[in-house]
Amino acid sequence: MNNEIAVIQTGGKQYLVKQGDKIKIEKIKAVKNGDIVFDKVLLVVNGENIRIGTPFVEGAKVEAKVEEEGRAKKVIILKYKPKTRYRVKRGHRQRYIKIKILDIKS
């Protein structure tokens, strides 16, 4: 394993990743056990060599493999207005995919 670290952007969020990491990201179109390539890399650190993108690092890619798809725990949304008999209770389960980072190419 090399000592590379990268910051990738996906689903409107940024993730600090290194080779071998397993992370949950927002659901994107991918096939289970399929490969994904993230080309929106904001930062790559390889030992003493640091590359910062403006906004993305040119030629940098992070390769990952989809391990599972799922839904997160339920979040309850409760709206309430006093004195008007207004109450709304809803639940939401966010879809995600769990990926394993295979390689960081800078």
ChimeraX attribute file (.defattr): number of C-alpha atoms within 10 A of each C-alpha:
attribute: neighborCount
match mode: 1-to-1
recipient: residues
	/A:1	7
	/A:2	10
	/A:3	10
	/A:4	18
	/A:5	17
	/A:6	24
	/A:7	18
	/A:8	20
	/A:9	15
	/A:10	15
	/A:11	9
	/A:12	6
	/A:13	9
	/A:14	14
	/A:15	15
	/A:16	14
	/A:17	19
	/A:18	22
	/A:19	19
	/A:20	13
	/A:21	12
	/A:22	17
	/A:23	15
	/A:24	18
	/A:25	17
	/A:26	16
	/A:27	16
	/A:28	13
	/A:29	8
	/A:30	13
	/A:31	14
	/A:32	14
	/A:33	12
	/A:34	11
	/A:35	16
	/A:36	19
	/A:37	14
	/A:38	14
	/A:39	18
	/A:40	20
	/A:41	26
	/A:42	21
	/A:43	20
	/A:44	27
	/A:45	17
	/A:46	14
	/A:47	10
	/A:48	6
	/A:49	8
	/A:50	13
	/A:51	17
	/A:52	15
	/A:53	14
	/A:54	9
	/A:55	10
	/A:56	18
	/A:57	17
	/A:58	15
	/A:59	10
	/A:60	19
	/A:61	19
	/A:62	23
	/A:63	17
	/A:64	23
	/A:65	20
	/A:66	19
	/A:67	17
	/A:68	14
	/A:69	18
	/A:70	13
	/A:71	13
	/A:72	12
	/A:73	11
	/A:74	11
	/A:75	11
	/A:76	11
	/A:77	10
	/A:78	10
	/A:79	10
	/A:80	11
	/A:81	9
	/A:82	7
	/A:83	6
	/A:84	7
	/A:85	8
	/A:86	9
	/A:87	10
	/A:88	10
	/A:89	9
	/A:90	10
	/A:91	10
	/A:92	12
	/A:93	12
	/A:94	12
	/A:95	15
	/A:96	17
	/A:97	21
	/A:98	18
	/A:99	24
	/A:100	21
	/A:101	20
	/A:102	17
	/A:103	18
	/A:104	24
	/A:105	13
	/A:106	17
